[in-house]
Amino acid sequence: MNILIKSFYRPHLLDRCLRSIYERVSDAKDIEITVLDDGTPQKYLDKIKQKYPQVKFEFSKFRDEKIKKLDYHLQGIEQYHDVRIPTDLWYDAIAKSSDFLIITEDDVWFVDDFNMHLYAQEMEKYNIHLLKLGRILEKDSDIIPHHQLTDTISYHQPHFIIRSKKFYGILLNNTAHIRTFLERCQLLPKRWVMQLWVMYDIPMGMYRKDYLLFLWKDKYKRVIEQLQLKNAVEWAFRHKGKSKYTLMTNRVMATSYRSSASFNAFNIEENFDLIKFNHILNELWLNGQFDEYQNYPNDFSVDYIYNILAEKENTEFAERWKKWTESFIEMHKES
């Protein structure tokens, strides 16, 4: 069995993730845990290795270059900019993994007990291709009804507008602005995209390997949500409803909204320096001055990080971060 963890320059969060695995996953010692790192300086990973000697590491071909760019940014030599994604590293790791696996990220942790081997057996028995471990869909129950499969697993099947891969490709790509037109004219069902998200969940899902590889099957193995959703539609049509998409009745994973590794993808608070923010917490963690389990199993408290930033940097920086994290949460409310 395998757990893969995508990691980039947030060892203070990676520590939280790994600690939760060893405390909450009942069979963790029998699971191969691999960190797929894309740009974390070695001094941080050395501490992770000391704390979790069983963990394996694999590195992207961009890692060394990205570490240099992070250093240049912190020195004020040049602004960090690098949008390359190590999809080949992730894809190859999945390809050589067990038939059922978890792929997650460094800012995700287990909040409840979980027996991975038991649920692999359940997934095999009920032909489950995706078991969501961190989603709560009560707010969408009128749109995506789900039904109990076992005492701890419920399932839901997506409802398609038209059973046409080409049609969904046009919608997801917004070809010729057709989706925009249909939405403006209110000709699409309410929250139709949520039906597709039933079939995909990174980074809080346990997958059948063959299904996950199909989702990421494109020539360049690009991990772009529209592509993965389009592939999920194709899989569903090919298998004619035989695959099951499920979720835990009680969530067992959660994620943080206090940081981001997507430095170039968005910056809600203009000019807020996420790299500098992560650097401050990373250094404190390295020197034993940051509690990676603060407020566990919930997210880090705002006051805890705010006070750190105010003391180590200044109040203005702390205020900018507070505004950033509030906006980050707001942005993900519908996800």
Summary of the structure (lengths in Angstrom):
residues: 335
radius of gyration: 20.4
end to end distance: 28.6
largest distance: 58.2
contacts: 999
relative contact order: 0.15
helix: 45%
strand: 15%
